[in-house]
C-alpha cells in the first residue's frame, strides 16, 4: 500500500497511467493485431484484453475518487490539459518500419491512436464522470 499518496495524486495517476496509458496500449494492441501474423495476433489479443482490464480499473478508481471529492475535477482536467500540452508535436524518428507483420506499430500510428483515444474516449468519459460524480455514490463506477 502507498499510504503517502493523496486522493488527488491517486486520481491523476489513474487518469494518466491507466485511463490514457493503459487505454492507449489496449487500442495499440487491438489495431496491431489486425495486420499481424497469426502468432503475433494471438499474443496481441491477450495484451489488448489485459490492457483494457487495467484501463477499466483506472476509470473505476477515478470515478470513485471524484465521488469522494468532486473538487478533484479541476485537478484531473488540469492534468489532462498538461498531458496534452507536453506531447511532442511530431513523432520521433521511426525505426519500426516493416514490423507490422510482427504486431509492431509505427510511432506515428501509436501517436495517432493515442490522440484519437483521448479525443473519443478519455475526454467524454472524464466529462461524464465530472458532471455527475454523485450519481452512483456507492459504486466504484
Secondary structure, 3 states (H helix, E strand, C coil): CCCCCCHHHHHHHHHHHHHHHHHHHHHHHHHHHHCCCHHHHHHHHHHHHHHHHHHHHHHHHHHHHHHHCCCHHHHHHHHHHHHHHCCCCCCCCCCCCCCHHHCCCCHHHHHHHHHHHHHHHHHHHHHHHHHCCCCCCCCCC
